[in-house]
């Protein structure tokens, strides 16, 4: 990987550099940076050649590198040391933080903030409904432990959004399997309802786990599920009906919600589950 000036210093003329790019012998990875590979990670590594020393990937980009990209982003997010002058680069969001990034890790050749730092930074600045899925996924993939989040939160004391991040970190659960399950759990908690158990297994008459519910209240035998499927094939429909019948016959009350319910009718969900819990 070379800067344009390095190629010229090696004896290549401007036309020779252009010829090599057009012939596919090298790729333009970022403005003024060239290399053999032209994939996403190569372009990200090239970008760091243009940034000040000490710059690391963080926030959304750091989370993606650590495999818990539950919050989509259309820009590369980097953290530069406080007081650094970072160039303005299209598609790059630069964060200057008064809190130094300790224990920098290198992921696929890219300097990156530790997973706990990325998770807490996102939990501070995102909406709560977007932040909890990030924390759940961070724990689920094993990017860090809850103890790591707590330690990171202590170092963020006094910063904007740290109280929100702290409350969500305690609610975070690695058992959540998708973004909507996390948001559904948060919706119920925000209504003042008990925290439902994620991925609750219901045993058969012999005590063998038979059916798994997205969320549930075991003692009350209430199940709460998110259904994001747009259609059902006949086999799946048959399975779901058999499952619903078995659960009902064994005293379980199941409520299934869609994206329309979750994002447009949240109060309906809260009211219906409260009514079930109140009915006993």
N, C-alpha and C positions, 0 to 999 in steps of 0.2 A: 504494500500500500504506500503510495507516494503522494506528496503534495506536488502541485504543478511546477513550483519552483525547483523541486528536487529533480524532476524529469528534465527540465531545461538545463540544470546544472550538470546532469549526466551526459549532456551533449545532444539531446533531442531538440530539434527545432519545433516551432509552433505547428507547422504542417505535419511533421512526423508524429507528434502527439495526436493530432486530429486523425491522421491516417490509421494509427493503431486502434483508436476508438471506433472508427467506421468499419474497420476490418474485424472487430470483435476480439482483438488480441488483448485489450484492456478495457475496463469499463469505467465510466465516470460515476463514482459512487456518491459523491457530494460535490458541492461547488469547490473546484480547485483541488479535489482529492481523487486519485485514480487507483485502481487495483484490478486483480484478475477476476475476482468473484463479483457478481452483481445481484446479490440477494438481500433480503431485509436486514439480516444481521451484519453483513458486510457494509451496507450503507450506514447502519447505526455506528459501527466502529469508525467508519470514515468521518462521520459527523464530529466525533470527539477529537479528531485532529484539528478541528476549527475552533474548539472551545478552550477556555482558560484552564491552566493546570489546576487540579483539584476538583474539577467538575465531575459529577456522578449522575447516573440515571436515578430518578426517584419518582415518587407519586405513581401515576398510571403506568409509565414506562417501566419503572422499577418493579411494580407488581406483576407486569407481564413477564419480565425476565425471571421472576421468582415463581411463575406459574399460577398466580391467582388474579388474573385479569378479569375480575367480575365487573369492573367499571369501564365501559368503552371510552376511547379517546381518539381524537382525530389529529393529535399533535404529539410530538416527542417531548416528554417532560424531563428536565434536568435541574439539578441543584448546583448552584455555583457558590463558592465561598463568599461570605459577606464582604461587600466592598469591591468585588471583582467586576470588571467591565466586560460583559459578554456581548459578542456581536449579535446583531439582530438577524436572525435566520428564519426564513419562511418555514412554517410548520413546526417551530420549536418554541415551547413554553419554558421560560427561564425563571426559576425560583431562587431568590436570594434569601437564605435562612440565617437568622442570628444563632441558630443552634447548629454547631458543627456536626458533620456526619462522621461518626467514629466507626471503626471496624469496617472500612470499605471492603466490599467483596467484588470479585471479578467474575462475571457471568458471560460465557461465550466471548471473552475478550473485551467486555464492556465493564468499566468501573461502575459499581452500583451501590446504592445505600442498602443496608441490611433489610431483610424482609420485614422485621418488626417496625423499622422506621418508616418504610413505605406504607405499611398498613395503617399505622397511627396517623401519618400525614394525611392519607386519604380519608380516614375516619373523622379527622378534624374539619375538613373542607367540603366534603360531599354532603348532600342531603342524607338524612338518616336512612331513608328507604334504599338509598344507593350504597351507603357505607356498610350496613350490616352484612350484605352479601359478600363484600370484600373481605371482611373479618372472618366470616364463616369459611370461605374458600381458602383463605390463608391457613387456617387451622386444619382444614380438611386435607390439603395437599402436603401438610407437614413442613411448610415454609418456615414456621416458627411455632413456639409453644405459647400458651396463655401467659406463662411466667415472663416470657420475653416481651409480650405486649405490655404487661404491667410495669416492667422495668423501663421500657421506652416511654410509657405515659408519665412516669415520675420525672424523667428528664425534660418532658414537655410542659411541666407545671407552669401555669401562668400564660401559656400561649393561647391564641384564639382557637376555640372549638375543642379544647382538651377535655372539658367536662362531658360534652357529647361523646367524644371518643372513649372516655372511661366507662360511661354507662353502657355503650354498645359492646365494648370489649368484654364486659362481664356477661352480657347476654349471648355473645358469639358461641356457636356450637358447630363442631366439625361434622356432625351428622347430616346437616342440611345438604341436599343433593342438587339444588338449583337455586338460581336467583329468586324465583317467585316463591319458593318454599320459605326462604329467609324473610322475604317481605311479608308473606302471610303470617308468619310467626310474630313479626314486629307489629303488625296491625292488631293482632289480638292483645299483645302486651300493652300497646298504647291505649287500648280501651279499658285498661285496668283489670284485665282477665288474667288468670294464672298462666304461667309460661307453659305452653304445650310441649309434649315430648316429641322430638323429631324421630322419624323412622321407627315408629312404634310397631313392634311385632305382636300379632294376636295369635295365641296358640290354639291348637285344636283341642278336642276333648281329652287327648292323652298328654297334653302339655307340650306338644311339638309345635314350634313356630310355623304358622300356616300362611297368614296374610300380613303384609307390611303396609302401614298407613303413613302418609307423609307427615302428619302431625296428629297428636291425640292426647286425650285425657284418660289414662288407664282406669282409674278408680270409677269414673263416671261412665266409662264405655262410650266415649264420644270420639269420633274420627273426623279429621279435617283434611281435605285433599285439594291439590291444585291440578287441574286438567288442562294442559296446553295443547292437546291434540286437536287438529282441525277436522279430522274425520276418523271414523272407526271402521276397521275391516270386520267381516262377520265373525271370525274367530275371536278377535279381541272383544267384540261386543258380547259374545256368548260368555267369555271368561268373566267380564266385568259384571254381567247380570248374575252369574252363579256366585261370584264373590259377594255382591251386595245382598243377595238372598241369604247366604250363610251368615254374614255378619248380623243381619237383622234378626235371624232366628236365634242368634246367641246373645241378643240384648244390646248390640251395638247400634248407635245412631250415627250415621255417616252423612256428612255434608261435603259436596264437591263443588268447587268454584273455578271459574274461568278467568281469563285475562280481563274480560269486561267487568266481572264482579270485583276483581282485585283493584283495578285502576279507575273504574268509574262508579262503583257502588260499594266502597269500603265500609260505610256505615251499616249497610245491609248485612255484611258478613259479621261485623261486630255484634249487631243486635241479635242475629240468629244464634250465634254461639253463646251469647250471654243468656238467651232464653233457654237453651238446652241445659246449660250449667245450673241455672236457677231452678229449672223443673226437677233436677235431681235424677 
